[in-house]
Amino acid sequence: MRRTTRRTLAALTACATAALFVTACTGQSSSGGDDGSADGKDVTITFWHGWSQDSEVKAIENNIAAFEKLHPNIHVKPVGNIADDKLEQALRGGGRDAPDVVSSFTTDNVGKFCAAKVWADLAPFMKKDGIDPAKTFPAGMLEYSQFQGNQCSLPLLGDSYGLYYNKTAFAAAGITSPPKTFSEFEAAARKLTIPEGDSFKQLGFLPNYHGYETAATRYLAQYGADYFAADGKSNIATDPRVAAMFAWQKDLIAKLGGYDKLEKYRTTFGEEFSAKNPFHTGQVAMSLDGEWRTASIAENPVSFDWATAPFPVPDDQAATYGRGYQTGTIIGIANSSQKQTAAWQLVKYLTTDTDAVVSFANAIHNVPSTIESLNSPKLTADPNFKTFIDIAKNPNSSTTPSSINGGAYQLSLRNFGYDYEAGSTDLAAGLAATAKEIDEAIVQAK
């Protein structure tokens, strides 16, 4: 099954910068008021979402049908396969054809949506209905759905990242359990690596940033690094955990054969969302990936025993083992909608009704996004999937924070990582230059 909530770093789409986005989009302050739905008036709302596969569309439509049964006067018109650029254009334009309820797979855009006020602040709706967000949603998921106190979106299913490992290869190498610290991880990766000429018969792990999910942001979650200081400026050059992560990753590359050799091997990998994925084929014995991979392996069985575990943590943070990177889907209400009372009822149902969240999670193999749903006995979670449930529950799990210019700071960090792992820049100087680049871009976006 294709991972449908995969995040991208296409931070700037319809508007070149968040500043332009704000200029184009503000002025559409909501006058949603009372649409009469609370008094039984028939109301039809439009819901734009990004799901497109038949099983996904069926799952969301089943939840909509259940909602309409509870609210017979509110009718929902779903429109699927909507990308963020089209969503932004519609919200800028407003009018009768604009959506009422909107969702996105790209949590990086929350800062833009909130700052531009094109998504309504949901805090007043939650307060009126007695919903305490801190007691309803896991901390990491709550963090990526708001910006500077504006809760303009809510989590609608999530992704957790952990370690997939080849148990057959582990046994052959004499490894009895998954590594918990980076020193254990390095030892396992080296034992599992089998050279073959100028390549590999098997690689223990591919740490390069060009790998499918081995992004700097995933690794930094294991360190608990802070991206921004209290004053809003980039913290990547001053938080020692950031430099420690980059140094660790580059050192691991050297110990597994060197950048050039690993990059050459990487070009032999098949497509990420297929049976040719390098973990599926046995080309790598360990992989950093999300919960959706469990469904992919079930659909395309591998020829070896496998299991999942949390990704290791730095040795000096061993007590935080069990943490991981989190992301997911977000949902909100268009600020231009004239039917916000009805729209909120749908958003509330999809995001806070335990049975609705669990049924959707079970159907599309994502992590539930409320505290109650993570503990629901109705949740389908075999031991391998349960790993990712536990990561979502872990208080040390984290995400990438929202920014006014979307994922631009992550692009800057990614580009630095590419240069540093290839040996073309100094660590301290490169982080300082990248922090400056991030700060300047944020100032320009305001």
C-alpha positions in Angstrom: 0.0 0.0 0.0 1.3 3.4 -1.0 2.0 5.8 1.9 -0.6 8.5 1.4 0.4 10.8 4.2 4.0 11.2 3.0 5.2 14.7 3.6 7.1 16.6 1.0 9.3 19.7 1.3 7.6 21.6 -1.4 7.2 24.4 1.0 6.3 27.2 -1.4 3.7 26.5 -4.1 0.9 28.8 -5.1 2.4 31.7 -3.3 6.1 32.3 -3.7 6.5 33.2 0.0 4.3 33.3 3.0 4.4 37.1 2.8 2.8 37.0 -0.7 0.4 34.3 0.6 -0.7 36.6 3.4 -1.1 39.6 1.0 -3.2 37.5 -1.4 -5.3 35.8 1.1 -6.1 38.1 4.0 -9.2 40.2 3.9 -11.4 37.0 3.9 -12.1 37.2 7.6 -14.9 34.8 8.5 -18.5 35.8 8.8 -19.5 32.2 9.0 -21.8 33.0 12.0 -24.8 30.7 12.5 -25.6 28.7 9.4 -28.7 27.4 11.0 -27.5 23.8 11.1 -27.6 23.7 14.9 -31.4 24.4 14.7 -32.0 21.6 12.2 -31.7 23.6 9.0 -30.4 21.5 6.0 -26.9 22.5 5.1 -24.5 21.1 2.5 -20.8 21.5 3.1 -17.9 20.7 0.8 -14.9 18.7 2.1 -11.7 18.7 0.1 -9.1 16.0 0.9 -6.1 14.4 -0.7 -6.9 10.7 -0.5 -7.3 9.0 -3.9 -6.9 5.3 -3.7 -10.1 3.3 -3.7 -9.6 1.9 -0.2 -8.8 5.3 1.2 -11.8 7.0 -0.5 -14.1 4.3 0.7 -12.8 4.7 4.3 -13.3 8.4 4.4 -16.8 8.1 2.8 -17.8 5.5 5.4 -16.9 8.0 8.1 -18.8 10.7 6.3 -21.9 8.4 6.1 -21.6 7.7 9.8 -21.4 11.4 10.5 -24.5 12.2 8.3 -26.4 9.5 10.2 -25.7 11.4 13.4 -26.4 14.8 11.8 -29.1 14.1 9.2 -29.5 17.8 8.3 -25.8 18.2 7.4 -24.9 16.9 4.0 -21.2 16.5 3.1 -19.9 16.7 -0.5 -16.4 15.1 -0.5 -13.9 16.0 -3.2 -10.7 13.9 -3.2 -7.2 14.0 -4.6 -6.8 17.7 -3.8 -3.2 18.9 -3.6 -2.1 21.9 -1.5 -1.5 24.2 -4.4 -5.1 23.8 -5.6 -6.3 24.2 -2.1 -4.4 27.4 -1.6 -5.7 28.8 -4.9 -9.3 28.1 -3.8 -8.8 29.6 -0.4 -7.3 32.8 -2.0 -10.2 33.1 -4.4 -13.0 32.3 -2.0 -16.5 32.4 -3.4 -19.3 29.9 -3.6 -17.1 27.1 -5.1 -14.5 27.3 -2.3 -14.4 24.4 0.2 -15.8 24.5 3.7 -13.6 21.8 5.3 -10.1 21.2 4.1 -7.3 18.7 4.8 -3.7 18.4 3.9 -0.9 15.8 4.0 1.6 18.6 4.4 1.9 19.7 8.0 4.8 22.0 6.9 2.2 24.4 5.6 0.4 24.8 8.9 2.4 28.0 9.7 1.4 29.5 6.4 -2.3 28.6 6.8 -2.5 29.9 10.4 -0.5 33.1 9.8 -2.4 34.0 6.6 -5.7 33.3 8.5 -7.1 31.3 5.6 -7.9 28.4 8.0 -10.1 29.4 10.9 -8.8 29.2 14.5 -10.5 26.2 16.0 -9.7 27.1 19.6 -13.1 28.9 20.1 -15.0 25.9 18.7 -13.2 23.5 21.0 -13.6 25.8 24.1 -17.4 26.0 23.4 -17.7 22.2 23.2 -15.5 21.6 26.2 -12.6 19.9 24.3 -9.2 20.2 25.9 -6.7 19.8 23.1 -3.8 18.8 25.4 -5.9 16.0 26.9 -7.3 14.9 23.5 -4.3 14.8 21.2 -0.7 13.5 21.6 1.7 16.4 22.2 3.7 15.9 19.0 0.6 15.8 16.8 -0.9 18.9 18.6 2.4 20.8 17.9 2.4 20.3 14.2 -1.3 21.4 13.9 -0.9 24.9 15.3 1.3 28.0 14.9 2.1 30.6 17.5 -1.0 29.8 19.5 -3.3 29.6 16.5 -4.9 26.2 16.4 -6.0 26.5 12.8 -6.0 22.7 12.2 -6.3 19.4 14.1 -4.6 16.1 13.6 -6.4 13.5 11.4 -4.4 10.3 11.7 -0.6 10.4 12.0 2.7 8.7 11.0 5.4 7.5 13.4 8.9 6.5 12.3 10.8 3.5 13.6 13.2 0.8 12.8 12.5 -2.2 10.5 15.0 -5.0 10.8 15.7 -8.3 9.1 15.6 -10.9 11.8 17.1 -13.6 9.6 20.1 -11.4 8.9 20.3 -10.5 12.6 20.5 -14.2 13.5 23.2 -14.9 10.8 25.2 -12.0 12.3 24.7 -13.2 15.9 22.6 -10.2 16.9 19.9 -11.2 19.3 17.9 -8.0 19.7 17.4 -4.7 18.0 19.8 -1.9 18.9 18.6 0.8 21.4 21.6 3.2 21.3 23.6 4.6 18.5 26.7 2.7 19.5 24.7 -0.5 19.4 23.2 0.6 16.1 26.7 1.2 14.6 27.9 -2.2 15.8 24.9 -3.9 14.3 25.1 -2.0 11.0 28.8 -3.0 10.6 28.1 -6.7 11.4 25.2 -6.8 9.0 27.2 -5.2 6.1 28.6 -7.8 3.7 30.9 -6.3 1.0 31.0 -7.6 -2.5 33.6 -6.2 -4.7 33.2 -2.5 -4.9 29.6 -2.8 -3.7 27.7 -4.8 -1.2 25.9 -8.1 -1.0 24.1 -6.6 2.0 24.3 -3.3 3.7 23.5 -3.0 7.3 21.9 0.5 7.0 22.0 3.4 4.5 22.4 6.6 6.5 22.7 9.0 3.5 20.2 11.8 3.3 19.3 10.8 -0.3 17.8 7.7 1.2 14.1 7.3 1.1 13.3 8.3 4.7 16.7 9.1 6.2 16.2 12.8 6.3 18.0 15.0 8.9 14.6 15.9 10.5 14.0 12.2 11.2 17.4 11.8 12.9 17.1 15.0 14.8 13.9 13.7 16.4 16.0 11.0 18.1 18.2 13.8 19.7 15.2 16.0 20.7 16.8 19.0 19.0 15.2 22.4 19.1 14.9 24.1 15.7 14.1 27.6 17.0 15.0 29.6 20.1 12.5 31.4 22.2 13.0 34.6 20.1 12.0 32.7 17.0 15.4 32.6 15.5 17.0 29.5 14.1 18.7 27.4 16.8 20.5 24.9 14.6 23.9 26.5 15.0 23.7 26.8 18.8 21.9 23.6 19.9 24.8 21.1 20.3 22.4 18.2 19.5 22.1 19.4 15.9 25.9 19.3 15.4 26.1 16.0 17.2 23.6 14.5 14.8 25.3 15.6 11.7 28.7 14.4 13.0 27.2 11.0 14.0 25.6 10.5 10.6 28.7 11.4 8.6 30.9 9.2 10.9 28.5 6.2 10.3 28.8 6.8 6.5 32.6 6.5 6.8 32.4 3.3 8.8 30.0 1.6 6.4 32.1 2.2 3.3 32.2 5.9 2.5 29.9 8.4 0.9 30.7 7.5 -2.8 30.4 3.8 -2.3 27.1 4.1 -0.4 25.7 6.5 -3.0 26.6 4.2 -5.8 24.8 1.3 -4.0 21.8 3.5 -3.4 21.3 3.9 -7.2 20.6 0.2 -7.4 17.5 0.5 -5.1 14.0 0.1 -6.5 11.0 2.4 -6.0 10.3 3.2 -2.4 6.6 2.2 -2.5 7.0 -1.1 -4.2 8.2 -4.7 -3.6 11.6 -3.4 -5.0 12.2 -1.3 -1.9 15.7 -2.2 -0.6 14.4 -3.5 2.7 11.9 -5.8 0.8 14.7 -7.1 -1.4 17.2 -7.6 1.4 19.7 -5.1 0.1 19.6 -3.4 3.5 19.1 -5.2 6.7 17.8 -2.2 8.7 15.6 0.6 7.5 14.1 3.8 9.0 10.5 3.9 7.9 6.9 4.6 9.0 4.0 2.4 10.1 2.6 2.2 6.5 5.5 -0.2 5.6 3.9 -2.9 7.7 0.9 -2.9 5.3 3.3 -2.9 2.3 5.1 -6.0 3.5 1.8 -7.7 4.2 0.8 -7.0 0.6 4.2 -7.9 -0.8 5.6 -10.6 1.6 9.4 -10.7 2.0 11.5 -13.9 2.0 12.9 -13.4 5.6 11.7 -12.9 9.1 11.4 -9.3 10.1 10.2 -7.1 13.0 10.0 -3.5 14.1 11.3 -1.5 17.0 11.8 2.2 17.9 14.8 3.8 16.1 17.9 4.0 18.4 18.8 7.1 20.3 22.1 8.8 21.3 24.0 6.9 24.0 23.8 9.9 26.4 20.0 9.9 25.9 19.4 6.2 26.4 16.5 6.9 28.8 14.5 8.4 25.8 14.5 5.2 23.8 11.1 4.6 22.4 10.8 8.1 20.9 10.4 8.8 17.2 9.6 11.4 14.5 5.9 12.2 14.0 3.9 13.7 11.2 0.5 13.2 9.7 -2.6 14.7 8.1 -4.3 17.9 9.2 -7.8 19.1 8.8 -9.4 22.5 9.3 -12.2 24.9 8.3 -11.8 27.5 5.5 -12.0 30.9 7.1 -14.0 32.1 4.1 -16.7 29.4 4.7 -20.2 30.7 5.5 -21.1 27.3 7.0 -18.6 27.0 9.9 -21.1 25.7 12.4 -21.8 22.7 10.2 -18.1 22.5 9.1 -17.0 22.3 12.8 -19.3 19.4 13.5 -17.7 17.4 10.7 -14.1 18.3 11.8 -15.0 17.5 15.4 -16.4 14.1 14.5 -13.5 13.1 12.2 -10.8 14.2 14.7 -12.3 13.5 18.2 -14.8 10.7 17.8 -12.8 7.6 19.0 -14.7 5.1 16.8 -14.4 7.3 13.7 -10.6 7.8 14.2 -10.0 4.1 14.9 -12.0 2.9 12.0 -10.2 5.2 9.6 -6.8 4.3 11.0 -7.6 0.6 10.7 -8.7 1.1 7.1 -5.7 2.9 5.8 -3.0 1.6 8.2 -2.1 4.9 9.8 -1.6 5.8 13.4 -4.7 7.1 15.3 -4.5 10.7 16.3 -6.2 11.0 19.7 -5.0 9.7 23.1 -8.2 7.6 23.5 -8.0 6.1 20.0 -4.4 5.1 20.6 -5.6 3.0 23.5 -8.8 1.7 21.9 -9.4 -2.1 22.0 -10.9 -1.8 18.6 -7.5 -0.7 17.1 -6.0 -3.3 14.8 -2.4 -3.5 15.9 -0.2 -6.6 15.6 3.2 -6.5 17.4 4.9 -4.8 14.4 2.3 -2.1 14.1 2.1 -1.6 17.9 5.7 -0.4 17.8 4.4 2.8 16.0 1.5 3.2 18.3 3.9 3.2 21.3 6.1 5.7 19.5 3.1 8.0 19.1 2.3 7.6 22.8 5.9 8.3 23.9 6.2 11.8 25.5 9.7 12.2 24.0 8.5 11.8 20.4 8.6 15.0 18.4 8.0 16.7 15.1 9.2 19.6 13.0 7.7 22.9 14.3 5.5 25.1 12.1 7.0 28.1 10.4 5.5 31.1 8.7 7.2 30.1 5.4 6.3 26.5 5.5 9.0 23.9 5.2 11.6 26.4 3.9 13.8 26.0 6.9 13.8 22.2 6.4 14.9 22.7 2.8 17.8 24.8 4.0 18.7 22.1 6.5 18.4 19.4 3.9 20.6 21.2 1.4 23.3 21.7 4.1 23.1 18.0 4.9 23.7 17.1 1.3 26.8 19.3 1.2 28.2 18.1 4.6 27.8 14.4 4.0 29.6 14.8 0.7 32.5 16.6 2.4 32.0 20.0 0.7 31.4 22.1 3.8 32.6 22.6 7.4 30.1 21.6 10.1 30.2 24.7 12.4 30.5 27.2 9.5 27.9 25.4 7.5 25.4 25.3 10.3 26.0 29.0 11.1 25.4 30.0 7.4 22.3 27.8 7.2 20.9 29.4 10.4 21.4 32.8 8.9 19.7 31.7 5.7 16.7 30.4 7.7 16.4 33.6 9.7 16.6 35.9 6.7 13.9 33.9 4.9 11.6 34.1 7.9 12.1 37.9 8.2 11.3 38.2 4.5 8.2 36.1 4.8 6.7 38.3 7.6 
